[in-house]
Amino acid sequence: MEVDFSNFANLDIRIGTITKAEPAQTNKPTYRMTIDFGSEIGTKVSCGAYTNYPIDSLAGRRVVGIVNFAPRKMGPELSEALVLGVSDPNSSGTLFLTVDSAAPDGSKVF
C-alpha cells in the first residue's frame, strides 16, 4: 500500500536512551521502560515485548521511538511512546531499532 509522504511527516520519531526498565504488569511478558527523549520531549514510558534482552542490560541502551502517538493502555500500564523494532530471526522476540551514531537524545529522525 502506497501512502502519501505527509503520513510519515506527521510522525515525531526521536532518538532516546532507556534510563530504567522493569517488568510491566501485563498479561504477556513485557518491559516497562522509562526513556529520555531529550530536553524538548522529556522522559516517556514505553511498554514493549523486548524480553529477549536481559532486563538489567536495558538501561543506557539507545532506541528509536515515535513520541507523538496518543498514550495506549496495555493492561494496567500506560505506554506513552512506541519504541521501534524488528523481528529477531533467531527467536520469537523483537530487536530494538537503534542508531549507530553519537546523535543526542531527542534528535529527530527524518
N, C-alpha and C positions, 0 to 999 in steps of 0.2 A: 504494500500500500504506500503510495506516494503522499507526502504531507507538504504543506506549504512551509517555507522557511520560518514564517512568523511563529509557528508552533514551537520550534526549537528556541527561537529568540525569547519566548516568554518564560523559559526555564532559567532559574537562577542557580547555576551549578558552580560550586566553590570547592576549594581545597581546604581540608581541615585536619586536625590532629586529635586522635582519641585521647582523652585525659583520664577517663575512668571507664571500666567495664565490669558488669556484674550480671548474674543470671537474671533474666526477666521473669516476671510472674505470668507466663503464658502457658497454653496447653502444649505447644510444641517447644522443643529446646531452642531457646532464643537468648541473645545477649541484649542487655540494656546498656548502650554506650553513650557517654557524655562526650561531645565533640566540640572542640574550639574551632570556630569558623572565622576567627579574626575579630578585630575591634568593631567593624561595621555591623556584622551579624551577631557576634557573641557566641555563647555556647548553646547547643541544641542537643536534645536527646533523640537517639535513633535506636529502634529495636530491630534486630535482624537475625537471621539464621546463619550466622557465621561461626557456628560451633565446631567447625573442623579446625579452628585455631584454638590453642590453649588460651583460656581467659586471661591468664596472667601475662600473656605476650601482647595484649592489645594496646595497653597504654603506651603512647608515643608513636603508634602506627599512623601514617598519613593516609587519608582516604579522600575520595571524591564524592560529593553528595549534592542532592537537589535540596535547597533550603527554602523554597517558596511554595511548596505544596501545603495544603491545609493539614493540620495535625490529624493523625489516624489512630483510632483505638485499636489496640491489639490485646484483647482480654482486658485486664485492669490497667495496662500500660498505655501511655500516650506517646506515639512516635512523631517527632516534630520535623525530621529530615529523612530523606531517603538516601541511604548510602548505596552507591552503585557497585555492582559486582558482576561476575561471570561464573558460569558453572565450572566446578572443578572436574577435569576429565578423569581424575584418579579416585574420586569419591562421589558421594551424593551431595556433597557440601557446596558452598559458594566461596569464591575467592574475591577479595577486595579489588576494585579498580583503583589504582593508585597512580602516583606521579613519580617520575624519576628526575626530580629537579629540586632546587632549593627554593621554589616559589613559596612565599609566606602564606600562612593561614589566611583565608579569606580571598585569596586570588581567584578571580573569575575565570571559568573555563568557557572558551568560545571556539 
